[in-house]
Amino acid sequence: MTQTKVPILDLKPQYQAIQAEIKAAVDRVLTSGQFILGPEVQQFETDAARHLGVQHAIGVNSGTDALVIGLRAAGIESGDEVITTPFSFFATAESISMIGAKPVFVDIDAASFNLNPAQVQAAITEKTKAILPVHLFGNPAPMAQILAIAAAHGLKVIEDCAQSFGAVYKGDCIGCEQSCQDAMRDRLTGQFTGAMGDVGAFSFFPTKNLGAYGDGGLITTNDDAIADMARKLRVHGALKRYHNELLGYNSRLDAMQAAILGVKLAYVSQWNQQRRQVAATYNRLLATVPGVVTPAVTAGHVFHQYTVRVLEGKRDAVKQYLAEQGIGAMVYYPIPQDRLPVYAGQFPTYTVSEQVASEVLSLPIWPEIEAPVQERVVATLQAAIAAA
């Protein structure tokens, strides 16, 4: 008998649970006749800002636009350098390059997959204007260390929160005992990602923990001037219609997506907790499987992806075996940003990033995934490793 395929992500259970609310929200927008910006977007921005604990939330067209506009609103200009991670989706570095600035990569921590702050100091030059950490897979970056470095050098911090809506910083640091005792750590502990730096940039791509039914993004900040500039930039550089002050973008969150996101916002904390429970189940099931390194399940991690490392060069063979057995698995990311064709040959090799890129494998995860499905995934993974 052919077994049902297990996708990497199944959005149907979520929709079925909130279907009536979604339909009511969509009907409300259709009836209103207001489809671009307007009261639905304003309400979602207010609710999102309150949820995340920030002064301002500005809806835009996508997570990439949130990064581009966020960087510009924070004052990053052509010729500036922005320190970031090589191990992320291309939009991270692309957004820096798109405004004429230069991405400067530093290596990552193998356990968290996040920017290693110990590498940042040596990368700072007179052209450095910002640090752009990524809260990869929903795991908060070591923000106390990053913000301490930024404060010491007068740098802006732009958080890439594309995968981390609802993630909470719990004071985690990387290899630095002193920073675990400082006032910065105490001040930041308990804050959401996107609320700690100068700018937060979120994506509402449908696969995200808080996902729209189309594209969408959000810029967060506690800086009034940055917020004003972001609002100006998202509408062709004008706060007043036909009074364009600078070259901007057509990057407006539409009312339909805002209404849908408003419904989902009420559930995202619950869904994130379910994701942590799914991750804990995977960790338990994988505890005795050789050759697999599992991620730590921490209270602040929201597991946009559940990503393991498959050792001994077996990753690709394991992924192929899983696919043949109907198990969805993805590699995020097979090529670090610095090695992509657009940047090839411009940067040195980042050893840890290169290593994990050859080992990472993301397994099926969504809030409603059932334990028997996870058991099948792990049993198949174990068989794949034995066969590789």
C-alpha positions as CSV (number, residue, x, y, z in Angstrom):
1,M,0.0,0.0,0.0
2,T,1.3,3.4,-1.0
3,Q,1.7,5.7,2.1
4,T,0.5,9.3,2.0
5,K,3.2,11.8,1.2
6,V,4.5,14.0,4.0
7,P,5.0,17.6,2.7
8,I,7.7,19.9,4.2
9,L,4.8,22.2,5.2
10,D,1.0,21.7,5.2
11,L,-1.0,24.9,5.6
12,K,-4.5,23.3,5.2
13,P,-5.0,22.4,8.9
14,Q,-4.4,26.0,9.9
15,Y,-6.8,27.4,7.3
16,Q,-9.5,24.9,8.2
17,A,-9.3,25.9,11.9
18,I,-9.8,29.7,11.2
19,Q,-11.7,29.5,7.9
20,A,-14.8,31.3,9.1
21,E,-12.8,34.2,10.5
22,I,-10.7,34.5,7.4
23,K,-13.8,34.5,5.1
24,A,-15.4,37.2,7.3
25,A,-12.3,39.3,7.1
26,V,-12.0,39.0,3.3
27,D,-15.7,39.8,2.9
28,R,-15.3,42.9,5.1
29,V,-12.5,44.1,2.8
30,L,-14.5,43.4,-0.4
31,T,-17.5,45.2,1.0
32,S,-15.4,48.2,2.0
33,G,-14.0,48.8,-1.5
34,Q,-10.7,49.9,0.2
35,F,-8.0,47.6,-1.1
36,I,-4.7,49.5,-0.7
37,L,-3.6,50.8,2.7
38,G,-6.6,52.3,4.6
39,P,-8.1,51.3,7.9
40,E,-7.4,47.5,7.7
41,V,-3.7,48.2,7.3
42,Q,-3.7,50.8,10.0
43,Q,-5.4,48.4,12.4
44,F,-3.0,45.6,11.6
45,E,0.0,47.9,12.1
46,T,-1.4,49.0,15.4
47,D,-2.1,45.5,16.6
48,A,1.3,44.2,15.4
49,A,3.2,47.0,17.1
50,R,1.3,46.3,20.3
51,H,2.0,42.6,20.0
52,L,5.7,43.1,19.4
53,G,6.2,45.9,21.9
54,V,7.4,48.6,19.5
55,Q,6.3,52.1,18.8
56,H,5.9,51.8,15.1
57,A,5.0,49.1,12.6
58,I,4.8,49.9,8.9
59,G,3.3,47.5,6.4
60,V,5.1,47.0,3.1
61,N,4.9,44.8,0.1
62,S,7.4,42.1,1.1
63,G,10.1,41.1,3.5
64,T,12.7,42.1,1.0
65,D,11.2,45.6,0.7
66,A,11.1,45.7,4.5
67,L,14.9,45.2,4.5
68,V,15.6,47.6,1.6
69,I,13.4,50.4,3.0
70,G,14.5,49.7,6.6
71,L,18.1,50.1,5.6
72,R,17.5,53.3,3.8
73,A,15.3,54.7,6.6
74,A,18.1,53.9,9.1
75,G,20.4,56.1,7.0
76,I,22.5,53.5,5.2
77,E,23.7,54.8,1.9
78,S,25.7,53.9,-1.1
79,G,29.3,53.1,-0.3
80,D,28.5,52.1,3.3
81,E,29.4,48.7,4.7
82,V,26.9,46.4,6.5
83,I,28.1,43.4,8.4
84,T,25.9,40.3,8.0
85,T,25.8,36.6,7.8
86,P,26.7,34.5,4.8
87,F,24.2,31.8,5.8
88,S,20.8,33.2,4.9
89,F,18.4,33.6,2.0
90,F,19.8,35.9,-0.7
91,A,17.4,38.8,0.2
92,T,19.5,39.5,3.2
93,A,22.6,40.5,1.2
94,E,20.7,41.5,-1.9
95,S,18.9,44.3,0.1
96,I,22.2,45.7,1.2
97,S,23.6,45.7,-2.4
98,M,20.3,47.1,-3.8
99,I,20.8,50.4,-2.0
100,G,24.5,50.6,-3.1
101,A,26.0,49.5,0.2
102,K,28.4,46.6,0.5
103,P,27.6,43.4,2.4
104,V,30.5,42.4,4.6
105,F,30.2,38.8,5.7
106,V,31.4,37.2,9.0
107,D,31.1,33.6,9.9
108,I,28.4,31.9,11.9
109,D,28.0,29.8,15.0
110,A,27.6,26.1,14.1
111,A,25.1,25.4,16.9
112,S,22.7,28.3,16.3
113,F,23.4,29.0,12.6
114,N,23.4,32.6,13.6
115,L,25.9,35.4,13.2
116,N,28.9,34.9,15.5
117,P,29.6,38.2,17.3
118,A,33.1,37.2,18.0
119,Q,33.8,37.6,14.3
120,V,32.1,41.0,14.0
121,Q,34.7,43.2,15.7
122,A,37.5,42.4,13.3
123,A,35.3,43.2,10.3
124,I,34.5,46.8,11.4
125,T,36.1,49.5,9.3
126,E,35.6,53.3,8.9
127,K,33.0,52.5,6.2
128,T,30.9,50.2,8.5
129,K,27.5,51.8,9.3
130,A,25.4,48.8,10.4
131,I,25.1,45.2,11.5
132,L,22.4,43.1,10.0
133,P,21.8,39.9,12.1
134,V,19.4,37.3,10.9
135,H,17.2,35.3,13.4
136,L,17.6,32.2,11.2
137,F,14.9,29.5,11.3
138,G,13.2,31.5,14.1
139,N,16.1,31.3,16.5
140,P,17.0,34.8,18.0
141,A,20.5,35.9,17.2
142,P,22.8,36.9,20.2
143,M,21.5,40.4,20.4
144,A,23.1,41.6,23.6
145,Q,26.6,41.0,22.1
146,I,25.6,42.4,18.7
147,L,24.0,45.6,20.2
148,A,27.0,46.1,22.6
149,I,29.4,46.1,19.6
150,A,27.1,48.4,17.7
151,A,26.8,50.8,20.6
152,A,30.6,50.9,21.0
153,H,31.1,51.8,17.4
154,G,28.0,54.0,16.7
155,L,26.5,51.5,14.3
156,K,22.9,50.8,13.4
157,V,21.3,47.4,13.9
158,I,18.8,46.1,11.4
159,E,17.2,42.8,12.4
160,D,16.2,40.4,9.6
161,C,13.1,38.9,11.2
162,A,11.8,37.2,8.1
163,Q,11.6,33.8,9.8
164,S,11.1,34.9,13.4
165,F,7.7,36.6,14.1
166,G,7.0,36.0,17.7
167,A,10.5,34.8,18.6
168,V,11.8,36.1,22.0
169,Y,15.3,36.8,23.0
170,K,16.2,34.9,26.2
171,G,19.6,36.3,26.9
172,D,21.5,33.7,24.9
173,C,25.0,34.6,23.9
174,I,27.8,32.8,22.0
175,G,31.1,32.1,23.7
176,C,31.3,35.2,25.9
177,E,30.8,34.8,29.6
178,Q,31.2,38.5,30.3
179,S,28.3,39.6,28.1
180,C,26.1,37.2,29.9
181,Q,26.4,39.4,33.0
182,D,26.0,42.8,31.5
183,A,23.1,45.3,31.6
184,M,22.5,45.0,27.9
185,R,21.5,41.4,28.3
186,D,19.2,42.1,31.2
187,R,17.5,44.9,29.3
188,L,16.9,42.8,26.2
189,T,15.9,39.6,27.8
190,G,12.2,38.9,27.1
191,Q,11.9,41.2,24.1
192,F,10.6,40.1,20.7
193,T,12.8,40.0,17.7
194,G,12.3,43.2,15.7
195,A,12.0,45.2,18.9
196,M,15.7,45.3,19.9
197,G,17.6,46.9,17.0
198,D,17.0,50.2,15.2
199,V,14.9,48.4,12.6
200,G,13.1,45.1,12.3
201,A,12.2,43.6,8.9
202,F,9.5,40.9,8.7
203,S,8.2,38.8,5.9
204,F,4.6,37.5,5.6
205,F,5.3,35.1,2.8
206,P,2.7,32.4,3.1
207,T,5.1,29.8,4.6
208,K,6.1,32.0,7.5
209,N,4.9,31.5,11.1
210,L,2.7,34.5,10.5
211,G,1.9,34.2,6.8
212,A,-0.3,36.1,4.5
213,Y,-2.1,34.6,1.5
214,G,0.2,36.5,-0.8
215,D,3.3,38.7,-0.3
216,G,3.6,41.1,2.6
217,G,6.1,42.6,4.9
218,L,6.5,44.8,8.0
219,I,9.1,47.3,9.3
220,T,9.3,47.9,13.0
221,T,11.1,50.6,14.9
222,N,11.1,52.7,18.1
223,D,12.6,55.6,16.3
224,D,10.1,58.3,15.1
225,A,12.4,59.6,12.4
226,I,13.0,56.1,11.0
227,A,9.3,55.4,11.0
228,D,8.5,58.6,9.2
229,M,11.2,57.9,6.5
230,A,9.9,54.3,6.1
231,R,6.3,55.5,5.6
232,K,7.6,58.1,3.1
233,L,9.7,55.6,1.1
234,R,6.9,53.0,0.8
235,V,4.8,55.5,-1.1
236,H,7.1,56.9,-3.8
237,G,8.9,59.2,-1.3
238,A,5.8,61.2,-0.4
239,L,3.9,61.5,2.9
240,K,1.5,63.9,1.1
241,R,0.1,62.9,-2.2
242,Y,1.8,64.5,-5.2
243,H,4.5,66.0,-2.9
244,N,7.3,63.6,-3.6
245,E,10.4,64.5,-1.6
246,L,12.7,61.7,-2.6
247,L,12.9,58.6,-4.8
248,G,11.0,55.9,-3.1
249,Y,9.1,52.7,-3.9
250,N,5.6,51.4,-4.5
251,S,5.6,49.1,-1.5
252,R,2.2,49.1,0.2
253,L,0.7,46.3,2.2
254,D,-2.7,45.7,0.7
255,A,-5.9,45.7,2.8
256,M,-6.8,42.1,2.0
257,Q,-3.5,40.7,3.4
258,A,-3.7,43.0,6.4
259,A,-7.1,41.7,7.3
260,I,-6.0,38.1,6.9
261,L,-2.9,38.8,9.0
262,G,-5.0,40.5,11.6
263,V,-7.0,37.3,12.1
264,K,-3.9,35.2,12.3
265,L,-2.1,37.5,14.7
266,A,-4.3,36.3,17.5
267,Y,-3.2,32.8,17.0
268,V,0.5,33.1,16.3
269,S,1.7,32.7,19.9
270,Q,-0.2,29.5,20.2
271,W,1.1,28.2,16.8
272,N,4.7,29.1,17.9
273,Q,4.3,27.1,21.1
274,Q,3.0,24.2,19.1
275,R,6.1,24.4,16.8
276,R,8.3,24.2,19.9
277,Q,6.5,21.1,21.0
278,V,6.9,19.6,17.6
279,A,10.7,20.4,17.7
280,A,10.9,18.8,21.2
281,T,9.3,15.6,19.9
282,Y,11.7,15.5,17.0
283,N,14.6,16.0,19.4
284,R,13.4,13.1,21.5
285,L,12.9,10.8,18.6
286,L,16.3,11.7,17.1
287,A,18.2,11.4,20.4
288,T,19.5,7.9,19.5
289,V,19.9,8.3,15.8
290,P,23.7,8.5,15.0
291,G,25.1,11.1,12.7
292,V,22.4,13.7,13.3
293,V,22.9,16.9,15.2
294,T,19.6,18.4,16.4
295,P,18.9,22.0,17.3
296,A,18.4,23.2,20.8
297,V,14.8,23.7,21.8
298,T,14.8,27.0,23.7
299,A,11.8,29.0,25.0
300,G,12.4,31.9,22.5
301,H,12.9,29.8,19.4
302,V,9.8,29.6,17.1
303,F,11.1,27.0,14.7
304,H,10.1,28.4,11.3
305,Q,12.2,25.5,10.2
306,Y,13.3,22.4,12.1
307,T,16.8,22.0,10.8
308,V,19.2,19.2,11.7
309,R,22.8,18.6,10.5
310,V,23.5,15.2,8.8
311,L,27.1,14.4,9.2
312,E,29.7,12.3,7.3
313,G,28.7,13.7,3.9
314,K,25.4,11.8,3.8
315,R,23.0,14.8,3.6
316,D,22.2,14.7,-0.1
317,A,21.8,10.9,-0.1
318,V,19.5,11.1,2.9
319,K,17.4,13.8,1.3
320,Q,17.1,11.7,-1.9
321,Y,16.1,8.6,0.1
322,L,13.4,10.6,2.0
323,A,12.0,12.0,-1.2
324,E,11.8,8.4,-2.6
325,Q,9.8,7.5,0.5
326,G,7.4,10.4,0.1
327,I,9.0,12.5,2.9
328,G,9.4,16.2,2.1
329,A,12.7,17.7,3.2
330,M,14.5,20.9,2.1
331,V,18.0,22.3,2.2
332,Y,18.2,25.8,3.6
333,Y,20.7,26.9,2.3
334,P,22.8,24.8,-0.1
335,I,25.0,27.8,-1.2
336,P,26.0,30.5,1.3
337,Q,25.3,34.0,0.0
338,D,28.9,34.9,-0.5
339,R,29.3,31.9,-2.9
340,L,26.3,32.7,-5.1
341,P,27.1,33.7,-8.7
342,V,26.4,37.3,-8.1
343,Y,29.1,37.5,-5.4
344,A,31.4,34.7,-6.4
345,G,35.1,35.4,-6.0
346,Q,34.5,38.6,-4.0
347,F,34.9,37.2,-0.5
348,P,37.1,34.7,1.4
349,T,35.8,31.3,2.5
350,Y,33.7,31.3,5.7
351,T,34.5,27.8,7.1
352,V,31.6,27.2,9.4
353,S,29.0,28.5,6.9
354,E,30.5,26.3,4.2
355,Q,30.4,23.3,6.5
356,V,26.8,23.6,7.6
357,A,25.6,24.4,4.1
358,S,26.7,20.9,3.2
359,E,25.0,19.3,6.2
360,V,21.7,21.1,7.0
361,L,18.4,19.4,6.3
362,S,15.0,20.8,7.3
363,L,12.3,18.3,8.2
364,P,8.6,18.6,7.9
365,I,7.1,21.0,10.5
366,W,3.9,22.8,11.0
367,P,1.9,23.5,14.2
368,E,-0.6,20.7,13.7
369,I,1.7,18.0,12.5
370,E,0.8,14.8,14.4
371,A,3.3,12.6,16.4
372,P,2.8,9.5,14.2
373,V,3.8,11.5,11.2
374,Q,6.9,12.7,13.0
375,E,7.7,9.1,14.0
376,R,7.4,8.1,10.3
377,V,9.7,10.9,9.3
378,V,12.4,9.9,11.9
379,A,12.1,6.2,11.1
380,T,12.6,7.0,7.4
381,L,15.5,9.3,8.2
382,Q,17.2,6.6,10.3
383,A,16.8,4.1,7.5
384,A,18.2,6.7,5.1
385,I,21.3,7.2,7.2
386,A,21.9,3.5,7.5
387,A,21.6,3.1,3.7
388,A,23.8,6.1,2.8
